[in-house]
Amino acid sequence: WQVMGNQNSIYFESFPEYDEGKTIQNTIEFVVQVASKIRSKLSVKFGAEQSEVEPLALADENVQKFIAGKQIVKVVFVKNKLINFIVK
């Protein structure tokens, strides 16, 4: 402790203050599935809605490879977790 340049004993120093701003996660890794298999991962802002994530997922080249020539029957969206395209 004193090697780092501090004069007082560590026992007399105050405990660091909690800063909630440093614990908030701004972006998350969003899983993109086609036919329930992971095909891609996107980095999106925390709390993004389906209307924001779906176009990004459909634009991904790896996802396009698996939905090419197929009809999207259903889209399963779990907020802050994943989006799954069920194809036929």
N, CA, C and O atoms as a GROMACS GRO file, in nm:
protein
  352
    1TRP      N    1   0.083  -0.119   0.000
    1TRP     CA    2   0.000   0.000   0.000
    1TRP      C    3   0.088   0.125   0.000
    1TRP      O    4   0.061   0.220  -0.073
    2GLN      N    5   0.191   0.124   0.082
    2GLN     CA    6   0.279   0.240   0.088
    2GLN      C    7   0.372   0.246  -0.033
    2GLN      O    8   0.420   0.354  -0.068
    3VAL      N    9   0.397   0.132  -0.096
    3VAL     CA   10   0.479   0.129  -0.217
    3VAL      C   11   0.406   0.205  -0.329
    3VAL      O   12   0.470   0.262  -0.418
    4MET      N   13   0.272   0.205  -0.325
    4MET     CA   14   0.192   0.275  -0.426
    4MET      C   15   0.184   0.425  -0.398
    4MET      O   16   0.123   0.499  -0.476
    5GLY      N   17   0.245   0.471  -0.290
    5GLY     CA   18   0.252   0.614  -0.263
    5GLY      C   19   0.155   0.664  -0.159
    5GLY      O   20   0.146   0.785  -0.138
    6ASN      N   21   0.082   0.578  -0.094
    6ASN     CA   22  -0.014   0.619   0.009
    6ASN      C   23   0.056   0.628   0.144
    6ASN      O   24   0.142   0.546   0.176
    7GLN      N   25   0.018   0.729   0.223
    7GLN     CA   26   0.085   0.755   0.351
    7GLN      C   27   0.021   0.680   0.467
    7GLN      O   28   0.091   0.621   0.549
    8ASN      N   29  -0.113   0.681   0.474
    8ASN     CA   30  -0.182   0.618   0.587
    8ASN      C   31  -0.192   0.468   0.567
    8ASN      O   32  -0.173   0.416   0.457
    9SER      N   33  -0.221   0.400   0.674
    9SER     CA   34  -0.243   0.256   0.669
    9SER      C   35  -0.374   0.228   0.594
    9SER      O   36  -0.467   0.309   0.597
   10ILE      N   37  -0.380   0.116   0.527
   10ILE     CA   38  -0.500   0.081   0.451
   10ILE      C   39  -0.621   0.063   0.544
   10ILE      O   40  -0.735   0.076   0.500
   11TYR      N   41  -0.595   0.034   0.668
   11TYR     CA   42  -0.703   0.014   0.765
   11TYR      C   43  -0.778   0.143   0.796
   11TYR      O   44  -0.892   0.138   0.844
   12PHE      N   45  -0.717   0.255   0.771
   12PHE     CA   46  -0.781   0.382   0.799
   12PHE      C   47  -0.848   0.444   0.677
   12PHE      O   48  -0.914   0.548   0.688
   13GLU      N   49  -0.833   0.382   0.562
   13GLU     CA   50  -0.893   0.433   0.438
   13GLU      C   51  -1.039   0.391   0.428
   13GLU      O   52  -1.078   0.286   0.479
   14SER      N   53  -1.120   0.474   0.362
   14SER     CA   54  -1.262   0.443   0.348
   14SER      C   55  -1.284   0.344   0.233
   14SER      O   56  -1.203   0.336   0.140
   15PHE      N   57  -1.392   0.269   0.241
   15PHE     CA   58  -1.426   0.173   0.139
   15PHE      C   59  -1.476   0.249   0.016
   15PHE      O   60  -1.543   0.351   0.031
   16PRO      N   61  -1.446   0.203  -0.105
   16PRO     CA   62  -1.491   0.275  -0.226
   16PRO      C   63  -1.644   0.286  -0.232
   16PRO      O   64  -1.715   0.196  -0.187
   17GLU      N   65  -1.692   0.394  -0.288
   17GLU     CA   66  -1.836   0.418  -0.300
   17GLU      C   67  -1.891   0.339  -0.418
   17GLU      O   68  -1.823   0.320  -0.519
   18TYR      N   69  -2.014   0.292  -0.406
   18TYR     CA   70  -2.083   0.218  -0.511
   18TYR      C   71  -2.135   0.314  -0.616
   18TYR      O   72  -2.200   0.413  -0.584
   19ASP      N   73  -2.106   0.284  -0.743
   19ASP     CA   74  -2.153   0.366  -0.854
   19ASP      C   75  -2.237   0.279  -0.946
   19ASP      O   76  -2.184   0.199  -1.023
   20GLU      N   77  -2.369   0.295  -0.940
   20GLU     CA   78  -2.461   0.212  -1.017
   20GLU      C   79  -2.443   0.232  -1.167
   20GLU      O   80  -2.471   0.141  -1.245
   21GLY      N   81  -2.399   0.347  -1.208
   21GLY     CA   82  -2.378   0.376  -1.349
   21GLY      C   83  -2.277   0.284  -1.415
   21GLY      O   84  -2.283   0.261  -1.536
   22LYS      N   85  -2.184   0.232  -1.338
   22LYS     CA   86  -2.082   0.142  -1.392
   22LYS      C   87  -2.132  -0.002  -1.404
   22LYS      O   88  -2.065  -0.084  -1.466
   23THR      N   89  -2.246  -0.033  -1.346
   23THR     CA   90  -2.299  -0.169  -1.351
   23THR      C   91  -2.404  -0.188  -1.459
   23THR      O   92  -2.444  -0.301  -1.486
   24ILE      N   93  -2.450  -0.082  -1.521
   24ILE     CA   94  -2.554  -0.090  -1.624
   24ILE      C   95  -2.491  -0.131  -1.756
   24ILE      O   96  -2.391  -0.073  -1.800
   25GLN      N   97  -2.551  -0.232  -1.818
   25GLN     CA   98  -2.502  -0.283  -1.945
   25GLN      C   99  -2.575  -0.213  -2.059
   25GLN      O  100  -2.698  -0.217  -2.065
   26ASN      N  101  -2.501  -0.148  -2.149
   26ASN     CA  102  -2.562  -0.072  -2.258
   26ASN      C  103  -2.588  -0.157  -2.381
   26ASN      O  104  -2.689  -0.138  -2.449
   27THR      N  105  -2.500  -0.250  -2.411
   27THR     CA  106  -2.518  -0.336  -2.527
   27THR      C  107  -2.513  -0.482  -2.484
   27THR      O  108  -2.448  -0.517  -2.385
   28ILE      N  109  -2.582  -0.567  -2.560
   28ILE     CA  110  -2.584  -0.709  -2.531
   28ILE      C  111  -2.556  -0.788  -2.657
   28ILE      O  112  -2.569  -0.736  -2.768
   29GLU      N  113  -2.517  -0.912  -2.641
   29GLU     CA  114  -2.499  -1.002  -2.754
   29GLU      C  115  -2.631  -1.074  -2.776
   29GLU      O  116  -2.679  -1.146  -2.689
   30PHE      N  117  -2.689  -1.053  -2.893
   30PHE     CA  118  -2.821  -1.104  -2.926
   30PHE      C  119  -2.805  -1.226  -3.017
   30PHE      O  120  -2.740  -1.216  -3.121
   31VAL      N  121  -2.864  -1.338  -2.981
   31VAL     CA  122  -2.852  -1.461  -3.059
   31VAL      C  123  -2.958  -1.462  -3.170
   31VAL      O  124  -3.074  -1.431  -3.147
   32VAL      N  125  -2.913  -1.498  -3.291
   32VAL     CA  126  -3.004  -1.510  -3.405
   32VAL      C  127  -3.008  -1.657  -3.444
   32VAL      O  128  -2.905  -1.718  -3.473
   33GLN      N  129  -3.129  -1.713  -3.445
   33GLN     CA  130  -3.148  -1.853  -3.480
   33GLN      C  131  -3.233  -1.865  -3.606
   33GLN      O  132  -3.322  -1.784  -3.630
   34VAL      N  133  -3.205  -1.969  -3.684
   34VAL     CA  134  -3.290  -2.007  -3.796
   34VAL      C  135  -3.321  -2.154  -3.774
   34VAL      O  136  -3.230  -2.236  -3.762
   35ALA      N  137  -3.450  -2.187  -3.769
   35ALA     CA  138  -3.496  -2.324  -3.740
   35ALA      C  139  -3.437  -2.374  -3.608
   35ALA      O  140  -3.395  -2.489  -3.598
   36SER      N  141  -3.435  -2.288  -3.509
   36SER     CA  142  -3.390  -2.318  -3.373
   36SER      C  143  -3.242  -2.355  -3.362
   36SER      O  144  -3.201  -2.419  -3.266
   37LYS      N  145  -3.163  -2.316  -3.460
   37LYS     CA  146  -3.020  -2.339  -3.456
   37LYS      C  147  -2.949  -2.204  -3.465
   37LYS      O  148  -2.985  -2.120  -3.547
   38ILE      N  149  -2.849  -2.184  -3.381
   38ILE     CA  150  -2.777  -2.057  -3.378
   38ILE      C  151  -2.704  -2.037  -3.510
   38ILE      O  152  -2.623  -2.120  -3.551
   39ARG      N  153  -2.733  -1.925  -3.574
   39ARG     CA  154  -2.670  -1.893  -3.702
   39ARG      C  155  -2.584  -1.768  -3.695
   39ARG      O  156  -2.494  -1.750  -3.776
   40SER      N  157  -2.612  -1.680  -3.597
   40SER     CA  158  -2.537  -1.556  -3.588
   40SER      C  159  -2.558  -1.494  -3.450
   40SER      O  160  -2.646  -1.534  -3.374
   41LYS      N  161  -2.474  -1.396  -3.420
   41LYS     CA  162  -2.488  -1.318  -3.297
   41LYS      C  163  -2.469  -1.172  -3.333
   41LYS      O  164  -2.380  -1.137  -3.410
   42LEU      N  165  -2.554  -1.087  -3.277
   42LEU     CA  166  -2.550  -0.944  -3.305
   42LEU      C  167  -2.525  -0.868  -3.176
   42LEU      O  168  -2.565  -0.911  -3.068
   43SER      N  169  -2.459  -0.757  -3.187
   43SER     CA  170  -2.442  -0.667  -3.074
   43SER      C  171  -2.545  -0.555  -3.089
   43SER      O  172  -2.535  -0.473  -3.180
   44VAL      N  173  -2.643  -0.552  -2.998
   44VAL     CA  174  -2.750  -0.452  -3.005
   44VAL      C  175  -2.764  -0.384  -2.870
   44VAL      O  176  -2.713  -0.432  -2.769
   45LYS      N  177  -2.832  -0.271  -2.868
   45LYS     CA  178  -2.850  -0.198  -2.743
   45LYS      C  179  -2.945  -0.274  -2.651
   45LYS      O  180  -3.037  -0.342  -2.697
   46PHE      N  181  -2.923  -0.262  -2.524
   46PHE     CA  182  -3.005  -0.327  -2.423
   46PHE      C  183  -3.148  -0.274  -2.432
   46PHE      O  184  -3.170  -0.153  -2.438
   47GLY      N  185  -3.245  -0.363  -2.433
   47GLY     CA  186  -3.385  -0.324  -2.438
   47GLY      C  187  -3.439  -0.302  -2.578
   47GLY      O  188  -3.548  -0.247  -2.593
   48ALA      N  189  -3.365  -0.343  -2.681
   48ALA     CA  190  -3.410  -0.324  -2.819
   48ALA      C  191  -3.536  -0.405  -2.846
   48ALA      O  192  -3.551  -0.517  -2.798
   49GLU      N  193  -3.626  -0.346  -2.922
   49GLU     CA  194  -3.752  -0.411  -2.956
   49GLU      C  195  -3.737  -0.497  -3.080
   49GLU      O  196  -3.637  -0.488  -3.152
   50GLN      N  197  -3.838  -0.581  -3.106
   50GLN     CA  198  -3.835  -0.670  -3.221
   50GLN      C  199  -3.826  -0.592  -3.352
   50GLN      O  200  -3.757  -0.635  -3.445
   51SER      N  201  -3.893  -0.480  -3.360
   51SER     CA  202  -3.891  -0.399  -3.482
   51SER      C  203  -3.752  -0.344  -3.513
   51SER      O  204  -3.724  -0.311  -3.628
   52GLU      N  205  -3.666  -0.334  -3.413
   52GLU     CA  206  -3.528  -0.288  -3.434
   52GLU      C  207  -3.434  -0.404  -3.465
   52GLU      O  208  -3.342  -0.388  -3.546
   53VAL      N  209  -3.455  -0.518  -3.402
   53VAL     CA  210  -3.363  -0.631  -3.415
   53VAL      C  211  -3.388  -0.712  -3.542
   53VAL      O  212  -3.294  -0.758  -3.606
   54GLU      N  213  -3.515  -0.730  -3.579
   54GLU     CA  214  -3.549  -0.816  -3.693
   54GLU      C  215  -3.481  -0.772  -3.823
   54GLU      O  216  -3.425  -0.858  -3.891
   55PRO      N  217  -3.484  -0.644  -3.861
   55PRO     CA  218  -3.415  -0.606  -3.985
   55PRO      C  219  -3.264  -0.630  -3.981
   55PRO      O  220  -3.203  -0.667  -4.081
   56LEU      N  221  -3.203  -0.609  -3.864
   56LEU     CA  222  -3.060  -0.634  -3.850
   56LEU      C  223  -3.029  -0.783  -3.867
   56LEU      O  224  -2.931  -0.820  -3.931
   57ALA      N  225  -3.114  -0.867  -3.808
   57ALA     CA  226  -3.093  -1.011  -3.817
   57ALA      C  227  -3.112  -1.060  -3.960
   57ALA      O  228  -3.036  -1.143  -4.009
   58LEU      N  229  -3.214  -1.009  -4.028
   58LEU     CA  230  -3.241  -1.051  -4.166
   58LEU      C  231  -3.132  -1.002  -4.262
   58LEU      O  232  -3.112  -1.062  -4.367
   59ALA      N  233  -3.064  -0.896  -4.227
   59ALA     CA  234  -2.959  -0.842  -4.313
   59ALA      C  235  -2.826  -0.918  -4.298
   59ALA      O  236  -2.737  -0.904  -4.382
   60ASP      N  237  -2.814  -0.996  -4.192
   60ASP     CA  238  -2.691  -1.072  -4.168
   60ASP      C  239  -2.672  -1.176  -4.280
   60ASP      O  240  -2.764  -1.250  -4.312
   61GLU      N  241  -2.553  -1.181  -4.338
   61GLU     CA  242  -2.529  -1.269  -4.453
   61GLU      C  243  -2.539  -1.417  -4.417
   61GLU      O  244  -2.582  -1.497  -4.500
   62ASN      N  245  -2.499  -1.454  -4.296
   62ASN     CA  246  -2.509  -1.594  -4.256
   62ASN      C  247  -2.655  -1.636  -4.239
   62ASN      O  248  -2.691  -1.749  -4.272
   63VAL      N  249  -2.738  -1.547  -4.189
   63VAL     CA  250  -2.881  -1.575  -4.174
   63VAL      C  251  -2.946  -1.585  -4.311
   63VAL      O  252  -3.028  -1.674  -4.335
   64GLN      N  253  -2.911  -1.496  -4.401
   64GLN     CA  254  -2.968  -1.497  -4.536
   64GLN      C  255  -2.937  -1.628  -4.608
   64GLN      O  256  -3.018  -1.676  -4.687
   65LYS      N  257  -2.823  -1.684  -4.580
   65LYS     CA  258  -2.784  -1.810  -4.642
   65LYS      C  259  -2.882  -1.922  -4.604
   65LYS      O  260  -2.909  -2.010  -4.686
   66PHE      N  261  -2.934  -1.919  -4.481
   66PHE     CA  262  -3.022  -2.025  -4.434
   66PHE      C  263  -3.170  -1.998  -4.458
   66PHE      O  264  -3.251  -2.090  -4.448
   67ILE      N  265  -3.207  -1.874  -4.491
   67ILE     CA  266  -3.347  -1.846  -4.520
   67ILE      C  267  -3.372  -1.826  -4.669
   67ILE      O  268  -3.486  -1.806  -4.711
   68ALA      N  269  -3.268  -1.832  -4.748
   68ALA     CA  270  -3.282  -1.812  -4.894
   68ALA      C  271  -3.371  -1.920  -4.953
   68ALA      O  272  -3.348  -2.039  -4.935
   69GLY      N  273  -3.474  -1.876  -5.025
   69GLY     CA  274  -3.566  -1.967  -5.092
   69GLY      C  275  -3.667  -2.032  -4.999
   69GLY      O  276  -3.740  -2.122  -5.041
   70LYS      N  277  -3.671  -1.989  -4.875
   70LYS     CA  278  -3.765  -2.046  -4.778
   70LYS      C  279  -3.861  -1.939  -4.729
   70LYS      O  280  -3.832  -1.820  -4.736
   71GLN      N  281  -3.974  -1.984  -4.682
   71GLN     CA  282  -4.076  -1.892  -4.631
   71GLN      C  283  -4.063  -1.886  -4.478
   71GLN      O  284  -4.055  -1.989  -4.412
   72ILE      N  285  -4.062  -1.764  -4.424
   72ILE     CA  286  -4.059  -1.748  -4.278
   72ILE      C  287  -4.201  -1.766  -4.228
   72ILE      O  288  -4.289  -1.685  -4.257
   73VAL      N  289  -4.221  -1.873  -4.151
   73VAL     CA  290  -4.354  -1.906  -4.100
   73VAL      C  291  -4.384  -1.829  -3.972
   73VAL      O  292  -4.496  -1.781  -3.953
   74LYS      N  293  -4.284  -1.818  -3.885
   74LYS     CA  294  -4.305  -1.756  -3.755
   74LYS      C  295  -4.175  -1.693  -3.708
   74LYS      O  296  -4.067  -1.742  -3.741
   75VAL      N  297  -4.186  -1.586  -3.631
   75VAL     CA  298  -4.069  -1.523  -3.570
   75VAL      C  299  -4.090  -1.524  -3.419
   75VAL      O  300  -4.187  -1.469  -3.368
   76VAL      N  301  -3.997  -1.590  -3.350
   76VAL     CA  302  -4.002  -1.594  -3.204
   76VAL      C  303  -3.900  -1.493  -3.152
   76VAL      O  304  -3.782  -1.500  -3.187
   77PHE      N  305  -3.947  -1.400  -3.069
   77PHE     CA  306  -3.861  -1.294  -3.017
   77PHE      C  307  -3.864  -1.298  -2.865
   77PHE      O  308  -3.971  -1.290  -2.804
   78VAL      N  309  -3.748  -1.311  -2.804
   78VAL     CA  310  -3.734  -1.303  -2.658
   78VAL      C  311  -3.647  -1.183  -2.630
   78VAL      O  312  -3.529  -1.180  -2.666
   79LYS      N  313  -3.706  -1.083  -2.567
   79LYS     CA  314  -3.637  -0.956  -2.544
   79LYS      C  315  -3.506  -0.975  -2.469
   79LYS      O  316  -3.500  -1.046  -2.369
   80ASN      N  317  -3.402  -0.910  -2.519
   80ASN     CA  318  -3.267  -0.912  -2.463
   80ASN      C  319  -3.201  -1.050  -2.466
   80ASN      O  320  -3.102  -1.072  -2.397
   81LYS      N  321  -3.255  -1.144  -2.545
   81LYS     CA  322  -3.198  -1.278  -2.552
   81LYS      C  323  -3.177  -1.325  -2.695
   81LYS      O  324  -3.063  -1.343  -2.739
   82LEU      N  325  -3.289  -1.346  -2.769
   82LEU     CA  326  -3.275  -1.408  -2.901
   82LEU      C  327  -3.391  -1.374  -2.993
   82LEU      O  328  -3.496  -1.326  -2.950
   83ILE      N  329  -3.368  -1.403  -3.121
   83ILE     CA  330  -3.472  -1.398  -3.222
   83ILE      C  331  -3.456  -1.525  -3.304
   83ILE      O  332  -3.345  -1.560  -3.344
   84ASN      N  333  -3.568  -1.595  -3.329
   84ASN     CA  334  -3.566  -1.723  -3.397
   84ASN      C  335  -3.662  -1.718  -3.515
   84ASN      O  336  -3.780  -1.688  -3.500
   85PHE      N  337  -3.610  -1.747  -3.633
   85PHE     CA  338  -3.693  -1.751  -3.754
   85PHE      C  339  -3.727  -1.896  -3.782
   85PHE      O  340  -3.639  -1.978  -3.806
   86ILE      N  341  -3.856  -1.927  -3.779
   86ILE     CA  342  -3.903  -2.061  -3.814
   86ILE      C  343  -3.935  -2.059  -3.962
   86ILE      O  344  -4.019  -1.981  -4.006
   87VAL      N  345  -3.867  -2.145  -4.038
   87VAL     CA  346  -3.882  -2.144  -4.184
   87VAL      C  347  -3.944  -2.275  -4.232
   87VAL      O  348  -3.942  -2.377  -4.164
   88LYS      N  349  -3.998  -2.267  -4.353
   88LYS     CA  350  -4.061  -2.383  -4.415
   88LYS      C  351  -4.010  -2.401  -4.554
   88LYS      O  352  -4.050  -2.494  -4.624
   0.00000   0.00000   0.00000
